């Protein structure tokens, strides 16, 4: 038991008690609820390393290519700038903003309120209102970078911010969806097109010990692209299967379609967050990966300028099912 005597202060000994309107600070159990940023960061890192169902995300984290930052509303713009710098130097492919607020720890609050909170925290980097973000709007950033495959300067218009919270694991919550669950309130920022491009680049370095754009044999390049689409497809489908295994699919659908070209889940990708659940169908790499490869091959075969802009958007809007 805490000895309350140590919190008592003699008014005769404390000059602050003479100050007008001074109210002595009392110990509150609330002060014990907030974990330090270091503890929260360490817990998320451990979860990313061992538990994250997303195969591509866990792969990039374990390779040191995932930037994790404990954030506040005011620090978000600076973290985005830092992430852009890391992208330019090919030091990262994704960024996770972690928000340490005890009001939204596991077992507290609900998904709807957590997503509204996260929408407010990200409001410094978008003109989209927090209310719209929490209700299905996308928070998209376009970033100009050198393509990891062609080395041409191009705009990636699909760096999406997606909200996650621990409450998404709760089957009693009306917005139950383990795909949107993380140990703490977080926002992930990444690009499917850029992520796949980096995957192809690392595959080329491993196979040829040179960049894709340095390879002179067009047939080797085309073969590598086919292999990478197949591997990326396996990575993506394994991710869906992993989430299906931890989801009560009677409440929230998660599956790969029988043709292997689409995945179905109880949310719309790339909505930042939603306040209503509905099943949507989304493209898998067997569809969008081939579209990206076609753009690359037009460059390598015919010299047509490669543009990443629109590669992801060609597959939108997603279809409600």
Helices and strands as residue ranges (DSSP letters): G 4-7, G 15-18, G 29-32, H 37-50, H 55-62, E 66-71, H 76-88, E 94-99, G 102-104, H 111-121, G 123-125, H 130-134, E 139-146, E 153-164, G 166-169, G 178-180, E 186-190, H 192-208, G 212-214, H 218-245, E 254-256, E 262-265, E 280-283, H 285-302, G 313-315, E 319-320
